[in-house]
């Protein structure tokens, strides 16, 4: 699997952990635990990429985090 940035946070509104992949628009998942959200987002990433391939949509390359030092 590609190395996309995954952001996981707690949502009081949803009472669940939310996982997002900023580089893949609309790619989100949730889970009752941090681990569940991570497992679910990995599946969502795979589905997102497979769907993009099916429709010949562009797939962004993972950017990862860049560190800058002053």
C-alpha positions in Angstrom: 0.0 0.0 0.0 1.2 3.5 -0.7 2.3 5.8 2.1 -0.4 8.3 2.4 -0.6 10.6 5.4 -3.4 9.4 7.8 -4.9 11.7 10.3 -6.9 10.2 13.2 -8.9 12.2 15.7 -11.8 11.7 18.2 -15.1 13.2 17.2 -17.4 14.0 20.1 -20.3 14.5 17.6 -19.9 11.0 16.2 -18.6 9.3 19.4 -15.9 7.6 17.2 -12.4 8.0 16.0 -12.3 9.5 12.5 -9.5 8.7 10.1 -8.9 10.9 7.0 -6.4 10.8 4.1 -6.0 14.5 3.0 -4.4 13.6 -0.3 -7.3 11.4 -1.4 -10.4 13.6 -1.4 -13.3 12.1 0.5 -11.3 9.2 1.8 -12.5 8.8 5.4 -13.3 6.0 7.8 -14.2 5.7 11.5 -14.0 3.2 14.3 -14.8 2.8 18.0 -11.0 2.6 18.7 -7.9 4.1 17.2 -6.9 0.7 15.9 -10.3 0.1 14.3 -10.2 3.5 12.6 -6.7 2.7 11.3 -7.8 -0.7 10.0 -10.8 0.8 8.3 -9.0 3.6 6.7 -6.5 1.1 5.2 -9.4 -0.6 3.5 -10.9 2.7 2.4 -7.5 3.7 0.8 -7.5 0.5 -1.2 -11.1 1.0 -2.3 -10.4 4.6 -3.2 -7.4 3.7 -5.4 -9.2 0.8 -7.0 -12.2 3.0 -7.9 -10.0 5.7 -9.3 -8.2 3.1 -11.5 -11.6 1.7 -12.6 -12.7 5.1 -13.8 -9.3 6.2 -15.1 -9.2 9.0 -12.5 -5.8 10.4 -11.4 -4.3 9.0 -8.3 -2.3 11.5 -6.3 1.2 10.3 -5.4 1.8 10.2 -1.6 3.6 13.4 -0.5 4.4 12.5 3.0 5.5 15.0 5.5 8.4 17.3 4.9 10.4 18.8 7.8 11.8 22.2 7.5 14.4 23.6 9.8 15.2 27.3 10.2 
